[in-house]
């Protein structure tokens, strides 16, 4: 009996399936493997929020006071780059602000753990404190701004410009 040379349809499909699966696993590697700027800022603000909670545990459960907050939090974070929004290009600009209303607040007395403490701001100076948030509109990250809350979780919220009338 003579055997035919070549592959069957099933074998061909299996080979193609294996190639597709390998490419699917390798695709993030080929694309650089870097997260989006929004993800980087969420990570930064999450770390700043955790640093703030560690600071509070050392200071009678009180949040940072506000003025100079980046310098005060530095021993708890030890990484300078977490203070800089990934969308801010200049080395002397930062992009995050501290909610001055939360300055010195007792962590346990914060009636709403979802009050924002740190967030994206239009003011790019160091250790910015604001009573009224100056969110970039539209948001700096494809229409989103990043915000860290009193319980240290971070979120990205869409900030759309006001519709023209």
Steps between C-alpha positions, in 0.01 A plus 500: 500500500636835399498779763420853383745774587371816670278593790132455562258788555480423872878509535511832314236652725685381810826657379325831429330491840832448678658788305210732587523408869875562507453840333221589744731436795790688340301801377532703825876443484518635146292805588751608761333354807439845647167592654308806394584839653167481685608171658835651600327797666253272679794305634679819605199640684428164662856498636466860619172406670663203675792722603249743648340218703841391629572863592166513683582185698810679632315828572196422715302379196503845342550570130774723364450867580532620145772760445818321395313168491741344249799566723316384813389175329844434344632281787192277462529464123872526423427518125493849351338400169165419664444875536507556124213438261620296203332748264703793638811521287722753678729386781406783738124455468293253695127502429347379829334700774396440860143578610559764768161423662643161597814649661552364852171306495472207737480189280234336718285813500488537123128443451546394141805293409439589138592866549780585262835582656740510204412565137611626158514879486567774247752653741829321429707636791640288784282425806191675366215536753156602379170565672317471169632235260630637172462186293636517146199499265496295293688258720870453442469127421277468193230701675555343845659642815639286779393541861613335828255478788524504879498119518793501250315353202546680169266546204495664162199722435397646166519879490323628192488867408172679554281471190472829310155652496 
